[in-house]
Amino acid sequence: MKRLLIAAGGGGDPITAALIHATLHGPDTPALVLTYAWERLVVDPVPGPRRVTDFTGTVRVGPELALVTPTTAPIAPVGSLLPRLSGEIGPQLGLLDPYDGVAGLARQIAAAARWCGTDRIELVDVGGDIVARGDEPTLRSPLGDALAVAACAATGIPTTVYVAGPGLDNEVPLPDLLPRLGAPAFALDAGRTRTVSGVFDWHPSEAGALLVAAARGIRGVCGTRDAPRPVLLDESARNVHRLSLEQVLELSPLARKLAGCTGLDEAEAVSRAVCGFSEIERERHRAAHAPAPPAPSAPSAPRTPRDAHAVLAQYTAWERVMLDDGLAYVTTRRIVEDLDLTAPEAHALLAALHATEPARRVPPLWRLATEHATVT
């Protein structure tokens, strides 16, 4: 028998699912994590989630279930980090395809349960937007989570929901979120984070990185990219809350309204009605306004890497601004995207920071100023 877990929102949720699995059942217990290939524009320039047909090299273990392996590859122009991730976390990865709505997802989940030989599901979310009401002004990405909740309900298979790192996704304000979650079931510790050690050196998931940082004892105010406010890493940030599927359905109007949905277009319409927006539509807007790639007939020359001293000077000035904002830590993604660094520039800068002041590196985060932060 394999344990069956579902990464509720795609993105970095399969990393958190692997961490929860290792904590609950041990890293050597066989498991399958079902996840969307929905990795946002920083990884995939094509808006929305991907289908199985967007990949080569998936392993079909039934008409409704396809596994991702390290030899799986996305078909251009789409992008995905799932093949690499499948080789670096313990559980196997399976694809969730939401284009046939809740009905299609329910068939896929039921097929996965049969293949695993299990009669239980563990649904994992980092941050807590899985229990969003839909009217929170900072809510950004509730649709994938709500579809997963509705689909689990449609299968009739007993499902336990785990919300890790309340508030770390910066979507539902913590004072609103905590009463919905109730008392924590357990807290993550540093020992279990070894199962995902090194992943955040290349994976851009910030909520997952913050959860691992909190479990490792990092405490302080952290700045993330494209978030309305910084995140406070305190003792509660490493907590995991356990809810029944019925509790989550009661809390999520979007999940309830999605019941019976037979297509992703229909799901988008429901999201607009409940939340006032569709996150896929927002991705389409962002993609449409992104700089156009050069025409094949006139390729542009790659940007010449800036002088290392100039990049370091830019970082130093930027760091002063971050400190003035009250931050103690930042994610790697925040550094790279705020400073608009190429891969070689980022590698050179981060290597220089670590070489000259090793205490700056507190994996998976970067410390801005030692005197403003503590590690327990």
Sequence and secondary structure as in RCSB ss.txt:
>XXXX:A:sequence
MKRLLIAAGGGGDPITAALIHATLHGPDTPALVLTYAWERLVVDPVPGPRRVTDFTGTVRVGPELALVTPTTAPI
APVGSLLPRLSGEIGPQLGLLDPYDGVAGLARQIAAAARWCGTDRIELVDVGGDIVARGDEPTLRSPLGDALAVA
ACAATGIPTTVYVAGPGLDNEVPLPDLLPRLGAPAFALDAGRTRTVSGVFDWHPSEAGALLVAAARGIRGVCGTR
DAPRPVLLDESARNVHRLSLEQVLELSPLARKLAGCTGLDEAEAVSRAVCGFSEIERERHRAAHAPAPPAPSAPS
APRTPRDAHAVLAQYTAWERVMLDDGLAYVTTRRIVEDLDLTAPEAHALLAALHATEPARRVPPLWRLATEHATV
T
>XXXX:A:secstr
  EEEEETTSTTHHHHHHHHHHHHH TTS EEEEEE   HHHH SSSS   GGGEES EESSTT EEE TT EE 
TT   SHHHHHTTSSSEEEEE GGGHHHHHHHHHHHHHHHHT S EEEEEESSGGG  S  TT    HHHHHHHH
HHHHHT  EEEEEESTTTTSSS HHHHHHHH S SEE  GGGGGGGTTGGGT   HHHHHHHHHHTTEEEEEE T
T SS EEE GGGGEEEEEEHHHHHHH HHHHHTTT  SHHHHHHHHHHHHS  HHHHHHHHHHTS     TTS  
       HHHHHHHHHHHHHHHHHTT SEEEHHHHHHHTT  HHHHHHHHHHHHHH GGGEETTEEES GGG EE
 
